[in-house]
Amino acid sequence: MDNYELKLNEDKKRFEIEVEGHIAFIEYILTNDNVMFLTHTEVPKALGGKGIGSSIVEQALNYIKEHNYTLAPLCPFVAKYLVKNPNWQTILAKGYNVSK
């Protein structure tokens, strides 16, 4: 999987990856107690099937971990990624869990 550059767009409250002139993104909400809610992931149809969705989720999770935030995965795509990659479940916020 190619590693695309993740950008934090604080104005739009989302993580972005630009690929071939298209922008894939994950919207987030960061609470005062450092819980980051990932609310919606969107990958343009033109980029479908290229692993862009997984790449942006993994990079967003790395960002959360590096900043000592915890994760509230409200987005179904993010939750599904966590089921497939259970090692990331260690950063889940209290009261959140994911299962198949």
Long-range contacts (C-beta under 8 A, 24 or more apart in sequence): 1-51, 1-54, 1-55, 2-50, 2-51, 2-55, 3-55, 3-59, 4-52, 4-55, 4-56, 4-59, 6-56, 6-59, 6-60, 6-63, 8-63, 15-56, 15-59, 15-60, 15-63, 16-56, 17-52, 17-55, 17-56, 17-59, 19-47, 19-50, 19-52, 20-46, 20-47, 22-46, 22-47, 24-52, 24-53, 24-56, 25-56, 26-56, 26-57, 26-60, 26-75, 26-78, 28-60, 30-69, 34-67, 34-68, 34-69, 34-70, 35-69, 35-70, 35-71, 35-72, 35-93, 36-64, 36-69, 36-70, 36-71, 36-72, 37-72, 37-74, 38-71, 38-72, 38-73, 38-74, 38-75, 38-78, 39-74, 39-75, 40-75, 41-75, 41-77, 41-78, 53-77, 54-81, 57-81, 58-85, 61-88, 61-91, 64-91, 65-91, 70-94, 71-96, 72-96, 73-98
